Amino acid sequence: MHEFEAYDLFTLLGIKVPGYKYVPLTKLNELDSFMKPEKKYVLKVHIPGCLHKTDIGGVLLPFTLENKAEKLP
């Protein structure tokens, strides 16, 4: 089970989770409607089989609307 799937399950069971959104690479423009100005986020990659995202630079923080263009390719 992937992290975003666990969050979906926890939400279904009524367990509080941090705000999150799973966005495929092909739909990164959806981030704009989720993110709020001047709020800090953590952006994590989802790569099946990758155990440690930090080992491959797959975690970006702080990630904001203001630095989104700089952080994303």
N, C-alpha and C positions, 0 to 999 in steps of 0.2 A: 504494500500500500504506500502510495506517495504522500508527501506532507499535505498537499492540498486536498487529497482524498480523505485523509484523516480529519482535517478540519471540517469537511463536508459532513462526515459521519458524526463528529462531536456536536456540530450544530444541530443535526437531526435529533440527537439524543438530549438536546437542551443544555449541553456543556458550553460554557462561554469560551470563545476563541478570539484571538486578535483579529482586527479587520484584515481581510486578505482578498485577493483576486487572482485566479489562475488565468493567464493570458498567453496563448500560443504566439510564437514569434511572428506569425503572419498577421496578428491582430494587435500589435503593440500600440496602435492608435487608440485602443480602448482604455489605455491607462489614463488618458486625459480626463475622461468622465469619472474615473474612480478617485484620482488623486486630488488633494486640496492644496491651494497655494500656501507656501511657507510651512508645510507639514513635512516631517522627515519620514521616509519609508526605507524598508530593506527590500532590495530586488534580488531574488534568488533564481538561478537557472534550474531547469528540470531536465536532467539527463539520465535516462534509465541506465542503471548499472554504475553510476557515479556515486560512491559512498560519501565523499567529502567535497562538497562544493567549494569550500575555501581553498583546497589544494590546487584547484584549477582556475582560481580567480572568479568563481561563479557566484559570489556574493558582493553586491554593491551597496555601500552605505556611507554616508547618508545619501539617499536617492530622493530627489525632490523634483517638482515640476520645473523649477528654475534651472536645475543642472541636468535634466533629462537628455537634452540634445547633446550635451558634452559626454555623458556617460554611455549612451547607446550608439552603436555603429550606424 
